[in-house]
Amino acid sequence: MAAEDASNNFVRDPEVRLSQFLYVGKEYADYHPGNWFVHDYFRAVNIMSILELAENPKKQLIPIELITKAFDSGLVPCPETLVFALAVCCRQIQSEKLRHEAYKSVGKICASQQHFMLFVKFASKLSKQKELAADDSAKSGWGTGLRKAVNQWYLSKEPLDLAKCVTRCRSRYGWKHKDIIKLSHPVANNPEMGIVLQYIIHGMQHTRASLEKEADNPKINEIMEYIQNVEDFKHCEDEIRAAALLETHDLSLDHVPGHLLTSKEVWKALISSMDIVTLLNNLQRIHNLEILKPDAPTVAIITEKLVNEERLARDKVHPALILITIRNYENSGKPLSYEKRKVKEQAKKPPPPPPKPNSRIIDALYKALNLSFFHLQPTGLRYMVTIDMNKVMLDSRAWRNANMTGAEAGCMIALSLIRCEKNVTVATFKNVGVHTVNIDKTASFGQTMRRLSQMPVGNVNLAKPMSWAAHQNNKYDVFINIVDQVHAKTDTSEEALVAYRTKLKLPHTKLINCAVCSSSTYYKANPDKNILTINGFDATVPTVIRAFAKSLF
């Protein structure tokens, strides 16, 4: 029975392939963090599993079920895959039933306006480029289904909420709310909604001029007052007044127009209401404005926010994001790309170096790093994490995060599991087998790095952890190997995993090979669905590991 179950790991069912695409952007288990738009992940040819399922009357609605399940999991590292898959479901011609259900799901999957506008972009692109059909049979243009879904997205909101929505984000991905509404022709179901739609299309001046008949409507007056406040802020040239308007009307970074993005006063006002994830992502930007000098009051606000355990838990800040922020901040920002570095070197007057990092901010970040481990949720699975601690890993930069070493990335993955799971074995590679490492559950990141660095090292063979565990009769649900790169010619980890599953009768044990310093990978003709390869490291990698360990893809 175990052998039969193990053989099923190699079956390339369209359901499995679609689940893999939703989580890693490919129809096989290989994850590369980064900008997936640049590398053409979002093309219909990369998600043919939807068309295969749509052609099967018994499975035609499975794509919507899988998209909804992935959305509800909250563990999709790049939600754009969900939006693209939904757009393909809406534009395919194999199943009318699937198409109708897909349009019904737009309101849920594309609840945020960024994802809604991305859906419109994908749906339009699929029809214009005829990716789903070579002839004119593919669904194109703004037909009844698309118009109904789009209008429902707008009209289902309360008028004031819609006003807040469209003033916060006017356009994304090359589409404006104005363009979308002109194509979908929504009909307002009440005067208040009509005013908001009119504002979107014609602007504030025209809308106010047409309000004579509704002058006594308190709801309309509230909406117009809110819109006017946002308009006043966006057209304000005085930094101090703009900062006061931002605080008074509880506006966010999305509201800030381009000419105010370099204003010190505006950023000082933003920090108080900013969530921690947004703060971490903009910390270097704030620092470069020179408002984090040692005696600046802004420093106290940021440090208090960073060490607030309730905020860290509420904003679901993962330790990986904090560590990445620490390394980038200590090094005065992310490393420049080749193109930007070349421009900087050739500039006649190079820009001045950014101010030195604030030591109080760094101390607060390290405290936040330690606190962030406490709200990690366990999976209840058994893990074995084996890390290569050779000189290459200690010196080489992690791909996608060049201010971190490969060893630091491996340590973060291991410590995240140690601090929240009950059954975790950590080991390093040695010439014969592996060397297990005892790490205390309360150990800090620095203590864990020092402990791992003291361990003996040896030749890396990705099969060693499974062979060792099989010899010891130790039962694990997930093996994680963390190395600088995976070499196709010498990789025998799949064979070792199959042997381990067979001996211990654990047919669903998984393997994750993390090549944290390399972007290159290789594809097998019959990949095992329970083996995941990860190249590079960023804040999404722990999320992918968690989703894969929980058999979500």
C-alpha positions as CSV (number, residue, x, y, z in Angstrom):
1,M,0.0,0.0,0.0
2,A,2.8,2.4,0.9
3,A,4.5,1.7,-2.5
4,E,1.2,2.4,-4.3
5,D,0.8,5.7,-2.4
6,A,4.4,6.7,-3.1
7,S,3.9,6.1,-6.9
8,N,0.9,8.6,-6.8
9,N,3.4,11.3,-5.9
10,F,4.5,11.3,-9.6
11,V,1.0,11.6,-11.1
12,R,0.7,15.0,-12.9
13,D,-3.0,15.6,-12.2
14,P,-4.2,19.0,-13.4
15,E,-5.6,19.7,-9.9
16,V,-2.1,19.2,-8.5
17,R,-0.5,21.4,-11.2
18,L,-3.1,24.2,-10.6
19,S,-2.5,24.2,-6.9
20,Q,1.3,24.4,-7.5
21,F,0.8,27.4,-9.8
22,L,-1.3,29.2,-7.2
23,Y,1.5,29.0,-4.7
24,V,4.7,29.1,-6.7
25,G,3.7,30.5,-10.1
26,K,4.5,27.3,-12.0
27,E,2.8,24.0,-12.6
28,Y,5.6,22.2,-10.8
29,A,7.0,22.6,-7.3
30,D,9.8,25.1,-7.9
31,Y,9.8,28.5,-6.2
32,H,11.7,31.6,-7.2
33,P,11.0,34.8,-5.2
34,G,11.1,38.1,-7.1
35,N,9.1,40.1,-9.7
36,W,7.0,37.5,-11.6
37,F,5.7,40.2,-14.0
38,V,9.2,40.7,-15.4
39,H,9.7,37.0,-16.0
40,D,6.3,36.4,-17.8
41,Y,4.8,34.1,-15.2
42,F,1.3,35.4,-16.0
43,R,0.7,33.9,-19.4
44,A,-2.1,31.4,-20.2
45,V,0.4,28.9,-21.5
46,N,1.7,28.6,-17.9
47,I,-1.6,27.5,-16.5
48,M,-3.1,25.0,-19.0
49,S,-4.4,22.9,-16.1
50,I,-7.4,25.2,-15.9
51,L,-8.4,24.4,-19.5
52,E,-7.9,20.7,-18.9
53,L,-10.2,20.8,-15.9
54,A,-12.7,22.9,-17.7
55,E,-13.0,20.3,-20.5
56,N,-14.0,17.7,-17.9
57,P,-17.7,18.1,-17.0
58,K,-17.1,16.3,-13.6
59,K,-14.2,18.6,-12.7
60,Q,-15.1,21.9,-14.4
61,L,-15.6,23.8,-11.2
62,I,-12.5,22.5,-9.4
63,P,-10.4,25.6,-10.5
64,I,-12.7,27.9,-8.5
65,E,-12.6,25.6,-5.5
66,L,-8.8,25.5,-5.5
67,I,-8.5,29.3,-6.0
68,T,-10.9,29.9,-3.1
69,K,-9.1,27.4,-0.9
70,A,-5.8,29.0,-1.6
71,F,-7.2,32.4,-0.9
72,D,-8.7,31.3,2.4
73,S,-5.4,29.7,3.5
74,G,-3.7,33.1,3.7
75,L,-0.5,31.4,2.7
76,V,-0.2,32.4,-1.0
77,P,3.1,34.4,-1.2
78,C,2.1,36.2,-4.4
79,P,-1.7,36.7,-4.5
80,E,-1.4,37.8,-8.2
81,T,-1.5,34.2,-9.1
82,L,-5.0,33.9,-7.7
83,V,-6.1,36.9,-9.7
84,F,-4.6,35.6,-12.9
85,A,-6.1,32.2,-12.5
86,L,-9.5,33.7,-11.9
87,A,-9.1,35.8,-15.0
88,V,-8.3,32.7,-17.1
89,C,-11.4,31.0,-15.7
90,C,-13.5,34.0,-16.8
91,R,-12.0,34.1,-20.3
92,Q,-11.8,30.4,-21.1
93,I,-14.4,28.9,-23.6
94,Q,-14.4,25.3,-22.5
95,S,-16.9,25.6,-19.7
96,E,-19.7,28.2,-19.4
97,K,-20.5,27.0,-15.9
98,L,-16.9,27.7,-14.8
99,R,-17.0,31.1,-16.4
100,H,-20.2,32.1,-14.5
101,E,-18.8,30.9,-11.2
102,A,-15.5,32.7,-11.8
103,Y,-17.3,36.0,-12.3
104,K,-19.2,35.4,-9.1
105,S,-15.9,35.0,-7.2
106,V,-14.4,38.3,-8.4
107,G,-15.8,40.2,-5.4
108,K,-14.1,37.8,-2.9
109,I,-10.8,37.0,-4.6
110,C,-10.3,40.6,-5.8
111,A,-11.6,42.4,-2.7
112,S,-8.8,44.9,-2.7
113,Q,-8.8,47.5,-5.4
114,Q,-5.2,46.7,-6.4
115,H,-6.2,43.1,-7.1
116,F,-9.5,44.2,-8.8
117,M,-7.6,46.5,-11.2
118,L,-5.1,43.7,-11.8
119,F,-8.0,41.4,-12.7
120,V,-9.3,43.9,-15.2
121,K,-5.8,44.1,-16.7
122,F,-5.4,40.3,-16.9
123,A,-8.9,39.9,-18.4
124,S,-8.3,42.6,-21.0
125,K,-4.8,41.2,-21.9
126,L,-6.1,37.6,-22.3
127,S,-8.7,38.7,-24.7
128,K,-6.6,41.2,-26.7
129,Q,-3.7,38.8,-27.2
130,K,-6.0,35.8,-27.8
131,E,-3.9,33.6,-25.5
132,L,-6.8,31.2,-24.8
133,A,-7.9,30.7,-28.5
134,A,-6.2,31.3,-31.8
135,D,-9.4,32.3,-33.5
136,D,-12.2,34.7,-32.4
137,S,-14.0,32.1,-30.2
138,A,-12.3,33.3,-27.0
139,K,-14.4,35.5,-24.7
140,S,-13.3,39.1,-25.4
141,G,-14.3,42.7,-24.8
142,W,-16.7,43.9,-22.1
143,G,-19.5,41.4,-22.4
144,T,-22.3,40.9,-20.0
145,G,-20.4,38.6,-17.6
146,L,-17.4,41.0,-17.1
147,R,-19.6,44.1,-16.9
148,K,-21.8,42.5,-14.3
149,A,-18.9,41.4,-12.2
150,V,-17.2,44.8,-12.4
151,N,-20.4,46.7,-11.6
152,Q,-21.1,44.4,-8.6
153,W,-17.6,45.2,-7.2
154,Y,-18.5,48.9,-7.3
155,L,-22.1,48.9,-6.4
156,S,-21.8,46.4,-3.5
157,K,-19.9,48.9,-1.5
158,E,-21.4,51.6,0.7
159,P,-21.1,55.0,-1.1
160,L,-18.7,56.5,1.5
161,D,-16.6,53.4,1.4
162,L,-16.4,53.6,-2.4
163,A,-15.4,57.2,-2.1
164,K,-12.6,56.3,0.3
165,C,-11.5,53.6,-2.0
166,V,-11.3,55.6,-5.2
167,T,-9.6,58.6,-3.6
168,R,-7.0,56.4,-2.0
169,C,-6.0,54.6,-5.2
170,R,-7.0,56.2,-8.5
171,S,-5.1,53.9,-10.8
172,R,-3.0,50.7,-10.9
173,Y,-1.5,48.5,-13.6
174,G,-2.3,51.0,-16.3
175,W,-6.0,51.2,-15.5
176,K,-8.0,54.0,-13.8
177,H,-11.4,53.7,-12.1
178,K,-12.6,56.2,-14.6
179,D,-11.7,54.0,-17.5
180,I,-13.3,50.9,-16.0
181,I,-16.5,52.6,-15.2
182,K,-16.8,54.1,-18.7
183,L,-16.6,50.5,-20.1
184,S,-18.8,48.8,-17.6
185,H,-21.6,51.4,-17.3
186,P,-22.8,50.8,-13.7
187,V,-26.2,52.2,-12.8
188,A,-26.3,53.7,-9.3
189,N,-28.9,52.2,-7.0
190,N,-29.2,55.4,-4.8
191,P,-28.3,59.1,-5.1
192,E,-25.3,58.8,-2.9
193,M,-23.7,56.2,-5.2
194,G,-24.6,58.3,-8.2
195,I,-22.6,61.2,-6.8
196,V,-19.5,59.0,-6.2
197,L,-19.7,57.5,-9.8
198,Q,-20.1,61.0,-11.1
199,Y,-17.0,62.2,-9.2
200,I,-15.0,59.3,-10.6
201,I,-15.9,60.1,-14.2
202,H,-16.2,63.9,-14.2
203,G,-14.2,65.1,-11.2
204,M,-14.9,67.3,-8.2
205,Q,-15.8,70.6,-10.0
206,H,-18.5,69.1,-12.3
207,T,-19.9,67.0,-9.4
208,R,-20.3,69.9,-7.1
209,A,-22.0,72.0,-9.8
210,S,-24.7,69.3,-10.2
211,L,-25.6,69.1,-6.6
212,E,-28.2,71.8,-6.4
213,K,-31.1,69.3,-6.0
214,E,-29.3,67.2,-3.4
215,A,-28.0,70.1,-1.2
216,D,-30.1,68.9,1.8
217,N,-29.0,65.3,1.7
218,P,-26.8,64.7,4.8
219,K,-25.2,61.5,3.4
220,I,-24.2,63.2,0.2
221,N,-22.8,66.2,2.1
222,E,-20.7,63.8,4.2
223,I,-19.4,62.1,1.1
224,M,-18.6,65.4,-0.6
225,E,-16.9,66.7,2.5
226,Y,-14.6,63.6,2.6
227,I,-13.8,63.9,-1.1
228,Q,-13.1,67.6,-0.7
229,N,-10.7,66.9,2.2
230,V,-8.7,64.4,0.2
231,E,-8.7,66.8,-2.8
232,D,-7.4,69.6,-0.6
233,F,-4.6,67.3,0.7
234,K,-3.6,66.1,-2.7
235,H,-3.4,69.6,-4.2
236,C,-1.7,71.2,-1.1
237,E,1.7,72.7,-1.7
238,D,2.4,73.6,1.9
239,E,4.2,70.7,3.7
240,I,3.1,71.6,7.2
241,R,-0.5,72.1,6.2
242,A,-0.5,68.9,4.2
243,A,0.8,67.0,7.2
244,A,-1.9,68.5,9.4
245,L,-4.6,67.5,6.8
246,L,-3.2,63.9,6.7
247,E,-3.4,63.5,10.4
248,T,-6.8,65.2,10.8
249,H,-8.5,63.1,8.1
250,D,-6.7,59.8,8.9
251,L,-5.1,59.5,5.4
252,S,-2.5,56.9,4.5
253,L,0.6,56.6,2.3
254,D,-1.6,55.6,-0.7
255,H,-3.2,59.1,-0.6
256,V,0.2,61.0,-0.8
257,P,0.7,62.6,-4.2
258,G,4.1,62.5,-5.8
259,H,5.1,66.1,-5.0
260,L,4.7,65.3,-1.2
261,L,6.6,62.0,-1.1
262,T,9.9,63.8,-0.3
263,S,8.3,65.9,2.5
264,K,9.8,65.3,5.9
265,E,6.7,66.7,7.6
266,V,4.3,64.4,5.7
267,W,6.4,61.3,6.5
268,K,6.5,62.3,10.2
269,A,2.7,62.5,10.2
270,L,2.4,59.1,8.3
271,I,4.6,57.2,10.8
272,S,2.1,57.4,13.7
273,S,-0.7,55.5,11.8
274,M,1.5,53.3,9.7
275,D,1.3,49.5,10.2
276,I,4.6,47.7,11.0
277,V,5.0,45.9,7.7
278,T,4.6,49.2,5.8
279,L,7.1,50.8,8.2
280,L,9.7,48.1,7.7
281,N,9.3,48.3,3.9
282,N,9.8,52.1,4.0
283,L,12.4,52.4,6.9
284,Q,15.4,53.2,4.7
285,R,13.3,55.7,2.7
286,I,12.4,57.5,6.0
287,H,16.0,57.3,7.2
288,N,17.3,58.9,3.9
289,L,15.1,61.9,4.6
290,E,17.2,62.6,7.6
291,I,14.4,62.5,10.1
292,L,15.9,59.7,12.2
293,K,18.8,61.6,13.7
294,P,19.8,60.5,17.3
295,D,17.7,63.1,19.1
296,A,14.8,63.2,16.7
297,P,11.3,62.6,18.3
298,T,10.4,60.4,15.3
299,V,13.0,57.8,16.6
300,A,11.0,57.3,19.8
301,I,7.8,56.8,17.9
302,I,9.3,54.2,15.6
303,T,11.1,52.3,18.4
304,E,7.9,52.2,20.5
305,K,6.0,50.8,17.6
306,L,8.6,48.2,16.7
307,V,8.8,46.6,20.2
308,N,5.0,46.6,20.7
309,E,4.2,42.8,20.9
310,E,0.5,43.3,20.3
311,R,1.2,45.3,17.1
312,L,3.7,42.7,15.8
313,A,1.1,39.9,16.3
314,R,-1.8,42.0,14.8
315,D,0.2,42.9,11.7
316,K,1.5,39.3,11.4
317,V,5.1,40.4,11.0
318,H,7.3,37.4,10.2
319,P,10.8,37.3,11.7
320,A,12.3,36.9,8.2
321,L,11.0,40.3,7.2
322,I,12.5,41.9,10.3
323,L,15.9,40.3,9.7
324,I,15.9,41.3,6.1
325,T,15.1,44.9,7.2
326,I,17.9,44.8,9.8
327,R,20.5,43.7,7.2
328,N,19.3,46.3,4.6
329,Y,19.2,49.1,7.2
330,E,22.7,48.2,8.6
331,N,24.0,48.4,5.0
332,S,22.2,51.7,4.1
333,G,19.6,50.0,1.9
334,K,19.2,47.2,-0.6
335,P,22.1,46.5,-2.9
336,L,21.8,48.4,-6.2
337,S,21.0,46.5,-9.4
338,Y,23.7,46.3,-12.1
339,E,21.9,49.0,-14.1
340,K,21.5,51.4,-11.2
341,R,25.0,50.8,-10.0
342,K,26.4,51.6,-13.5
343,V,24.4,54.9,-13.7
344,K,25.6,55.9,-10.3
345,E,29.3,55.2,-11.2
346,Q,29.0,57.2,-14.5
347,A,27.2,60.2,-12.9
348,K,29.3,63.4,-13.0
349,K,28.1,64.3,-9.5
350,P,27.4,61.1,-7.5
351,P,24.7,61.3,-4.9
352,P,25.8,61.8,-1.3
353,P,25.9,58.7,0.8
354,P,22.9,58.1,3.1
355,P,23.3,59.0,6.8
356,K,24.6,56.3,9.1
357,P,22.0,53.9,10.6
358,N,20.5,55.0,13.9
359,S,21.7,52.6,16.7
360,R,18.4,53.0,18.6
361,I,16.5,51.9,15.6
362,I,18.8,48.9,15.1
363,D,18.4,47.9,18.8
364,A,14.6,48.1,18.5
365,L,14.7,46.0,15.3
366,Y,16.6,43.2,17.1
367,K,14.1,43.3,20.0
368,A,11.3,43.1,17.5
369,L,13.0,40.2,15.8
370,N,13.0,38.3,19.1
371,L,9.4,39.2,19.9
372,S,8.1,38.3,16.5
373,F,8.9,34.6,17.0
374,F,6.3,34.3,19.8
375,H,3.2,34.7,17.5
376,L,4.3,32.1,14.9
377,Q,1.7,29.4,14.6
378,P,2.8,25.7,14.7
379,T,1.8,23.1,12.1
380,G,2.2,20.1,14.4
381,L,4.5,18.3,11.9
382,R,7.9,16.7,12.5
383,Y,10.8,18.5,10.8
384,M,14.5,17.8,10.0
385,V,16.4,20.8,8.9
386,T,20.0,20.2,7.6
387,I,22.1,23.3,6.8
388,D,25.4,23.5,5.0
389,M,27.7,25.7,7.1
390,N,30.7,25.6,4.8
391,K,32.7,28.8,4.1
392,V,30.7,29.3,0.9
393,M,27.5,29.6,2.8
394,L,29.0,31.9,5.4
395,D,30.5,34.2,2.8
396,S,28.1,34.0,-0.2
397,R,25.2,36.4,-0.5
398,A,21.6,35.0,-0.6
399,W,20.0,35.4,-4.0
400,R,17.3,38.1,-3.9
401,N,18.7,39.4,-0.6
402,A,22.4,40.3,-1.1
403,N,22.8,41.9,2.3
404,M,22.3,38.4,3.9
405,T,24.5,35.4,3.7
406,G,23.2,31.9,2.8
407,A,24.0,30.7,6.3
408,E,21.9,33.5,7.8
409,A,18.9,32.6,5.5
410,G,19.3,28.9,6.6
411,C,19.5,29.9,10.3
412,M,16.3,32.0,10.0
413,I,14.4,29.1,8.4
414,A,15.6,26.7,11.2
415,L,15.0,29.1,14.1
416,S,11.4,29.9,12.8
417,L,10.6,26.3,13.1
418,I,12.4,25.7,16.4
419,R,10.6,28.5,18.2
420,C,7.1,27.3,17.2
421,E,7.2,23.5,16.6
422,K,7.6,20.7,19.1
423,N,9.5,18.3,17.0
424,V,12.4,19.8,15.0
425,T,15.8,18.2,14.5
426,V,18.6,20.6,13.2
427,A,21.7,19.2,11.7
428,T,24.7,20.2,9.6
429,F,26.4,18.2,6.8
430,K,29.6,16.3,7.6
431,N,31.7,14.0,5.5
432,V,29.9,10.9,6.7
433,G,26.2,11.5,7.4
434,V,25.1,14.5,9.4
435,H,25.8,16.2,12.8
436,T,22.8,17.0,14.9
437,V,22.8,20.3,16.7
438,N,21.1,21.0,20.0
439,I,19.6,24.5,19.9
440,D,17.5,25.9,22.8
441,K,14.0,26.9,22.0
442,T,14.6,30.3,23.6
443,A,17.8,31.0,21.6
444,S,18.1,34.3,19.8
445,F,19.1,34.6,16.2
446,G,22.7,35.5,17.0
447,Q,23.1,32.6,19.5
448,T,21.7,30.2,16.9
449,M,24.1,31.5,14.2
450,R,27.1,31.1,16.6
451,R,26.1,27.6,17.6
452,L,25.7,26.5,14.0
453,S,29.0,28.1,13.0
454,Q,30.8,26.0,15.6
455,M,29.6,22.7,14.1
456,P,32.0,20.5,12.0
457,V,31.4,20.7,8.3
458,G,31.9,18.4,5.4
459,N,30.8,17.4,1.9
460,V,27.3,18.2,1.0
461,N,25.0,15.4,-0.2
462,L,21.3,16.2,-0.2
463,A,20.5,12.5,0.4
464,K,22.4,12.3,3.7
465,P,19.5,13.5,6.0
466,M,17.1,10.9,4.6
467,S,19.7,8.2,4.8
468,W,20.6,9.1,8.4
469,A,17.0,9.3,9.5
470,A,16.2,5.9,7.8
471,H,19.2,4.3,9.6
472,Q,18.1,5.8,12.9
473,N,14.4,4.9,12.3
474,N,13.5,8.5,13.0
475,K,10.1,9.6,11.7
476,Y,9.7,13.0,10.0
477,D,7.0,14.6,7.9
478,V,9.3,17.2,6.3
479,F,13.0,17.3,5.4
480,I,14.5,20.7,4.6
481,N,18.0,20.9,3.1
482,I,19.5,24.4,3.0
483,V,22.6,24.7,0.7
484,D,24.2,27.3,-1.6
485,Q,23.0,25.6,-4.8
486,V,21.7,22.2,-6.1
487,H,23.7,20.3,-8.6
488,A,21.6,18.3,-11.0
489,K,24.2,15.7,-11.8
490,T,24.9,14.8,-8.2
491,D,21.4,15.3,-6.7
492,T,20.2,11.9,-5.4
493,S,17.8,13.4,-2.8
494,E,14.7,12.1,-4.6
495,E,15.9,8.5,-4.5
496,A,16.9,8.8,-0.8
497,L,13.4,10.2,0.0
498,V,11.7,7.3,-1.8
499,A,13.8,4.8,0.1
500,Y,13.0,6.6,3.4
501,R,9.3,6.6,2.7
502,T,9.4,2.9,1.8
503,K,11.4,1.8,4.9
504,L,9.4,3.8,7.4
505,K,6.1,3.4,5.7
506,L,5.6,7.2,5.5
507,P,4.4,7.7,1.9
508,H,3.6,11.4,2.3
509,T,6.9,12.6,3.8
510,K,8.0,15.8,2.0
511,L,11.4,17.2,1.0
512,I,12.3,20.9,0.5
513,N,15.7,21.7,-1.1
514,C,16.6,25.3,-0.6
515,A,19.4,26.7,-2.8
516,V,19.6,30.0,-1.1
517,C,22.5,31.5,-3.0
518,S,21.6,30.4,-6.5
519,S,19.0,31.3,-9.1
520,S,19.6,28.3,-11.3
521,T,17.4,25.2,-11.1
522,Y,16.6,22.2,-13.1
523,Y,13.3,20.5,-14.1
524,K,12.6,16.8,-14.0
525,A,10.2,15.2,-16.5
526,N,8.2,13.4,-13.8
527,P,8.6,15.6,-10.7
528,D,7.5,14.3,-7.3
529,K,4.7,16.5,-6.1
530,N,6.1,16.1,-2.5
531,I,9.5,17.6,-3.4
532,L,9.8,21.4,-3.5
533,T,12.9,23.3,-4.7
534,I,13.4,26.9,-3.6
535,N,16.0,29.3,-5.1
536,G,17.0,32.3,-3.2
537,F,15.5,33.8,0.0
538,D,13.1,36.6,0.8
539,A,10.3,37.3,3.3
540,T,7.9,35.0,1.4
541,V,10.1,31.8,1.6
542,P,8.9,30.8,5.2
543,T,5.3,31.2,4.0
544,V,5.9,28.9,1.0
545,I,7.6,26.3,3.3
546,R,4.6,26.4,5.6
547,A,2.1,26.0,2.8
548,F,4.0,23.1,1.3
549,A,4.4,21.4,4.7
550,K,0.7,21.6,5.2
551,S,0.1,19.9,1.8
552,L,-1.7,22.9,0.4
553,F,0.1,22.3,-2.9
